[in-house]
Structure formats: structure tokens, C-alpha cells
Amino acid sequence: RPPSHGECRRGDPARSGPCTMICEDDVPEYMHDKIPEYNKLKEAFPDHVVIMKFDKFWEFVGADAELMNREYNMPLMCRRRDPTRIAHTGFPEISFEKYTNKLTTSGHRYVTLV
């Protein structure tokens, strides 16, 4: 059965998509504290890409990471080591303007989580 709106889609990264909640157990430990807020943002802005700030990097998870991989060739992390983990990708903070310009030029909207 497909998960309902707002239900955690644990263990199947391929089912990740807009409005999909992400479980803390499915992402690297350093992301755990921001996942509840990430889920709130995806609920409020389902058509936006969420970019999360971690130290000197900006990162994408789930469907947003898949989009960045597909459209901008950003490498996905986690999948090779553990296919049950949600994919994530990112870039250094110095490249923020570069990637947000790519997103907006391509017609995507984004929100940030710092």
C-alpha cells in the first residue's frame, strides 16, 4: 500500500516525492534534528525544493536530491552503501548562488532551512 499524505515512507527511497515525510532513521545522523522542520516545510510548500544548511554545506534529501541529480548531475549519496536510506546530495555554501540561480532559471522554487 502506498503511504498516505504525511506518512513516513521509511525504507523505500524510490517512493520519496513531494509532500513525503522523511524519517530521521533514513538519513545520516547529522540531519536528524532538522528532519521534523523539513517535513513541515514540505507540507507547507509541496512544490518547492527544500535546501537545508549544515555547517558549510547546503543539502537536499529525498525527491529534492533526485531532482538535483537528474537535472544538474549532482551525485547522490547513501544509496550505494545502504539502499534503504533516503538519497541526499549537496554543495558547499560558496556555491549557493550558483545552484539557486539554476533552480530558479529552470522554473523551480525553493525554501531554505538553516
N, C-alpha and C positions, 0 to 999 in steps of 0.2 A: 504494500500500500504506500502511495506517496505521502510524505509528511504534510500535515495541514499548515496553513499560513501561520507563521510564528513558531512552529515546532522545530526543535533542534534536529538537524539532519546529521547525526553523528555517524561516522564511519563510511560515508559514501561521498567523496569529493565530487564525483561526476554529477550528483544531483544538486549541487550548490547553484543558487541563482538569486535573482533579485528577491528581496523580502525573506530570504532564507536565514534563519538564525544559525549562528555558528557556536559550537560548544567549545568551552575552554580546553577540553581534553584533545581536541582535534587540531590545535595549533601549538607552535612552540611555547614553552613555559613563559618566556618574557612577554608574550602577548596577552596572557590570561587576564590581567587587570583591566585591559581595555575592551575585551570582548563584550561585556554587558552594554557598554556605551555604543560600541559598533552596532550591535543588534538593534538598539533604539534608533540610531541614525538610519539604518537600512529600512526600518519600519516607517520612519517619518519621511524618508527620501528614497523610495524604492528605485527610482530611475537615475539616481546619482551614484557615481563611483565614490567609495569612501577611501580616503588616504589617511593612514594612521602614522603618527610621528613616534619613533623610538630612538632616543638619543640623537645621533647624527644621520638617521635614515628615515625615509618615508616608505611605508609598506602597504601592500594590497593583499587581501585574502579572498579565498573562495572565487566566486564568479568575477569579481573585480580583477583578481590576479589572472584568471583565464583570459579575460578581455585584454589585459596588458600584454600577455604572451602572444595572443592571436593577432592583435593589431599593431603592436610595437616591438615584437620579438624579444620581450623581456623573459629571461629564463625563470621557469617555475622551480621552487624549492619544496622539499619534503616528499614529493611523490616517489622518487627513486628509493629512498630509504624506507618509507612506510606508506604504501598506497592507501591506507585508511586515514591518513592525515589530510587535512584541507591544504590545498596548494597555497603558497604565498610567494610574493615577489616584491622587489623594492628597488630604491635608488638612493644615492647619497643626497643629503639636504642641499648641496650645492647645485643639484640638477632639478630642483623643484620647479622653477620657472619653465625649464625645457619641457618637462613632462606635463605640466598643467596646460601649457600652450598647445601641446599635441592633442590633449584631451579635448579642449575647447574648440580647436580648429577642426577636429573630427566630429564635432557636434555633441560631445559628451559633457555632462555637468558633473561637478564633483563637490564633496564636502570634506573638510579636514577634521581630524580628531587628534588633538595634541595632549 
